[in-house]
Amino acid sequence: MKVHRAVTLVVMMLIAVGAIALLTAEGIANFGTHSLIALGVVVIAAAVSGAAFSWKRYTKRP
C-alpha cells in the first residue's frame, strides 16, 4: 500500500509538471538559462520534499 501511495504521488507530480510545461511553453521558451536552472531546482526541491514528507508520514515508526 505504501508503494502504491508513493507511485501515485510521483505520477501526480509528473502530470502537474507536464501541465505546467505545456501551459507555459511560450514563456519557458523566453526564459534565460539561469531562470530555467532556478525553475528546475525549485521543482526538484518540491518533489524531494513532498516525497520525504510522504515517506516520513506513511512509514511505520519503530
Buried (B, 14 or more C-beta within 10 A) or exposed (E): EEEEEBEEBBEEBEEEEEEBEEEEEEEBEEEEEEEEEEBEEEBEEEBEEBBEEBEEEEEEEE
